[in-house]
């Protein structure tokens, strides 16, 4: 039996604790880790698992537009 799953990725927005790393231009989901946005690792693992029906939740309109533009 094949089941279709919808995945919800909680990608956050800006952060007071990461204020030195996060700005209005770079939301948490797009922070570089080993020269790639951290969100790219999550999306890569989901794709390898053949999970492609995604909802990415981002806090704030500006962060949502930046993450959406990157995707």
N, C-alpha and C positions, 0 to 999 in steps of 0.2 A: 504494500500500500504506500503510495507516494503522498506526502503531505506538503502543502504549500504553507510557508510561514511568512509572516510580515515581521520585520525586525524594526525595533525602535532604538535609535542610537541617541543617547543623551549627550549632547556635545557642549552644553554650557554656553557661556558668553564671555563677559569680562570677569575679572576677579580682583578683589582687594588684596588678597594674600600674594598674588603673582604680579603685583603692580609694576615691578621692574621688568617683567617679561611681556606682559599683556598690555596692549594699547587699543585705542579705537581702531587702528589699522590692522592689528593682529589679535583676533579673538583666541581664546584657549584652544579651540579645536584645530587652529592652524599654526600653533607654536611649533617651531622646527625641533625635531629630535633626529639626530644623525642626518641632517640636511633634508628631512621630509616632514611635512605636517603630521602631527600626531594622529589626526583623523585618518590619514592615508593607511596607517597600519591596521586600524579597525576595519576599514572598507576592504582592504586586501584580504584579510582573514575571512570576512563574510563572503567575498567573491569565491575564494578557494573552497568554501563550504557550500557553494552554489546557492547562497541566500542573496537574492538580488532585489527583493521587494522591500525597500527601505523607507523609513521615515526618520529624518534627522531633526532632532529638536534642539534649537539654539535660542538662547535668551537674548532678546533685544533685536530690533529691526536692523540696525547697522551690522551687527555680528551675523545675523541671518543672511543679509545680502552679500557679505564677504564670503561666508562659507558656501552659499549657493553659487556665487560666482566662481569659486574655486572648483566646485564639483562639476 
